[in-house]
Amino acid sequence: MLKVALITSGIVAISIALLCIKLIVKPNGKFTSMHISDNREMKKRGIHCVQSMDRMMRRENPHKVKERV
């Protein structure tokens, strides 16, 4: 049982080290932002996060035609 725990701990430690290589090697290294609104290609296509898109769709349209009731 102890052998399996040590092997598992070793695999987890190696995995964490491999994930952190960019952070350790590069000065001021950091993970890139995973937010849609921070992605350059998504900005080009006009795609934003769901909350921003919902907020934009709920805004009052200043160009709407006023109707009589």
Backbone as CSV, one residue per row, in Angstrom:
resi,resn,N_x,N_y,N_z,CA_x,CA_y,CA_z,C_x,C_y,C_z
1,MET,0.820,-1.191,0.000,0.000,0.000,0.000,0.866,1.258,0.000
2,LEU,1.951,1.230,0.766,2.847,2.378,0.836,3.520,2.607,-0.513
3,LYS,3.818,1.538,-1.211,4.463,1.644,-2.522,3.548,2.367,-3.519
4,VAL,2.273,2.040,-3.510,1.308,2.675,-4.411,1.167,4.157,-4.064
5,ALA,1.131,4.485,-2.776,1.012,5.884,-2.344,2.232,6.686,-2.777
6,LEU,3.420,6.126,-2.675,4.638,6.827,-3.097,4.670,7.032,-4.613
7,ILE,4.270,6.034,-5.362,4.234,6.148,-6.824,3.229,7.229,-7.236
8,THR,2.052,7.207,-6.596,1.022,8.202,-6.895,1.516,9.607,-6.551
9,SER,2.159,9.753,-5.400,2.701,11.058,-5.000,3.754,11.536,-5.987
10,GLY,4.579,10.636,-6.463,5.603,10.982,-7.443,4.999,11.445,-8.756
11,ILE,3.985,10.749,-9.222,3.322,11.125,-10.477,2.662,12.498,-10.343
12,VAL,2.012,12.746,-9.204,1.367,14.046,-8.982,2.420,15.152,-8.928
13,ALA,3.536,14.923,-8.261,4.595,15.926,-8.159,5.189,16.241,-9.532
14,ILE,5.417,15.222,-10.330,5.954,15.437,-11.682,4.955,16.209,-12.534
15,SER,3.678,15.883,-12.420,2.644,16.579,-13.190,2.588,18.058,-12.827
16,ILE,2.634,18.362,-11.548,2.606,19.759,-11.105,3.848,20.491,-11.590
17,ALA,4.996,19.856,-11.529,6.226,20.485,-12.003,6.161,20.779,-13.499
18,LEU,5.623,19.855,-14.276,5.507,20.071,-15.716,4.519,21.189,-16.033
19,LEU,3.450,21.297,-15.271,2.486,22.375,-15.484,3.069,23.749,-15.124
20,CYS,4.030,23.778,-14.226,4.582,25.047,-13.747,5.868,25.464,-14.462
21,ILE,6.306,24.728,-15.474,7.564,25.055,-16.155,7.546,26.480,-16.683
22,LYS,6.458,26.891,-17.311,6.369,28.247,-17.864,6.473,29.284,-16.751
23,LEU,5.854,29.007,-15.622,5.901,29.952,-14.508,7.293,30.046,-13.894
24,ILE,7.996,28.933,-13.883,9.309,28.894,-13.241,10.392,29.452,-14.155
25,VAL,10.383,29.094,-15.425,11.465,29.440,-16.353,11.405,30.898,-16.805
26,LYS,10.232,31.373,-17.193,10.105,32.729,-17.708,10.078,33.748,-16.578
27,PRO,10.769,34.864,-16.746,10.611,35.927,-15.758,9.215,36.537,-15.924
28,ASN,8.555,36.772,-14.845,7.173,37.265,-14.839,6.245,36.340,-15.618
29,GLY,6.550,35.068,-15.647,5.709,34.109,-16.356,4.384,33.954,-15.652
30,LYS,3.320,33.861,-16.424,2.002,33.656,-15.850,1.139,32.935,-16.874
31,PHE,0.083,32.329,-16.412,-0.836,31.670,-17.317,-1.625,32.723,-18.074
32,THR,-1.942,32.443,-19.320,-2.737,33.372,-20.105,-4.173,33.374,-19.595
33,SER,-4.853,34.450,-19.818,-6.231,34.577,-19.367,-7.128,33.633,-20.161
34,MET,-8.051,33.000,-19.499,-8.958,32.067,-20.149,-10.321,32.689,-20.420
35,HIS,-10.469,33.985,-20.137,-11.739,34.651,-20.368,-11.934,34.917,-21.857
36,ILE,-13.147,34.754,-22.321,-13.451,34.945,-23.736,-13.188,36.382,-24.149
37,SER,-13.516,37.324,-23.279,-13.364,38.735,-23.634,-11.892,39.152,-23.745
38,ASP,-10.967,38.356,-23.234,-9.542,38.663,-23.337,-8.884,38.020,-24.554
39,ASN,-9.614,37.214,-25.302,-9.075,36.505,-26.450,-9.147,37.398,-27.687
40,ARG,-8.026,37.585,-28.363,-7.925,38.477,-29.516,-8.835,38.033,-30.664
41,GLU,-8.857,36.750,-30.962,-9.671,36.241,-32.067,-11.163,36.400,-31.780
42,MET,-11.565,36.198,-30.547,-12.973,36.367,-30.197,-13.379,37.834,-30.328
43,LYS,-12.472,38.750,-29.967,-12.768,40.176,-30.118,-12.962,40.538,-31.580
44,LYS,-12.143,39.966,-32.473,-12.274,40.242,-33.905,-13.644,39.809,-34.418
45,ARG,-14.160,38.716,-33.896,-15.444,38.178,-34.343,-16.631,38.800,-33.608
46,GLY,-16.349,39.658,-32.628,-17.418,40.313,-31.886,-18.093,39.418,-30.869
47,ILE,-17.382,38.404,-30.395,-17.942,37.470,-29.420,-17.443,37.866,-28.033
48,HIS,-18.371,37.980,-27.100,-18.040,38.333,-25.721,-18.565,37.234,-24.810
49,CYS,-18.336,37.379,-23.517,-18.849,36.382,-22.579,-20.366,36.483,-22.522
50,VAL,-21.006,35.462,-22.023,-22.457,35.370,-22.011,-23.065,36.524,-21.222
51,GLN,-22.473,36.876,-20.099,-23.022,37.947,-19.278,-22.962,39.285,-20.007
52,SER,-21.872,39.554,-20.710,-21.752,40.797,-21.465,-22.724,40.820,-22.630
53,MET,-22.855,39.709,-23.330,-23.784,39.634,-24.458,-25.223,39.846,-23.982
54,ASP,-25.593,39.261,-22.847,-26.933,39.428,-22.303,-27.172,40.886,-21.918
55,ARG,-26.185,41.513,-21.293,-26.306,42.912,-20.900,-26.488,43.804,-22.125
56,MET,-25.757,43.529,-23.206,-25.869,44.324,-24.436,-27.242,44.134,-25.086
57,MET,-27.772,42.913,-25.060,-29.058,42.637,-25.698,-30.224,43.265,-24.915
58,ARG,-30.066,43.448,-23.623,-31.133,44.000,-22.792,-31.154,45.530,-22.785
59,ARG,-30.123,46.157,-23.340,-30.089,47.619,-23.389,-31.222,48.177,-24.222
60,GLU,-31.667,49.342,-23.860,-32.716,50.035,-24.605,-32.149,50.502,-25.938
61,ASN,-32.868,50.261,-27.016,-32.430,50.653,-28.351,-32.788,52.123,-28.582
62,PRO,-31.779,53.000,-28.768,-32.083,54.421,-28.965,-32.693,54.704,-30.340
63,HIS,-32.638,53.784,-31.277,-33.124,53.983,-32.633,-34.488,53.349,-32.884
64,LYS,-35.113,52.843,-31.844,-36.396,52.161,-32.055,-37.481,53.180,-32.398
65,VAL,-38.486,52.714,-33.097,-39.621,53.550,-33.495,-40.614,53.579,-32.342
66,LYS,-41.000,54.796,-31.961,-41.974,54.928,-30.891,-43.365,54.624,-31.429
67,GLU,-44.075,53.715,-30.794,-45.394,53.313,-31.246,-46.482,53.933,-30.375
68,ARG,-47.603,54.195,-30.973,-48.742,54.693,-30.197,-49.516,53.500,-29.656
69,VAL,-50.058,53.679,-28.493,-50.839,52.597,-27.879,-52.297,52.932,-27.917
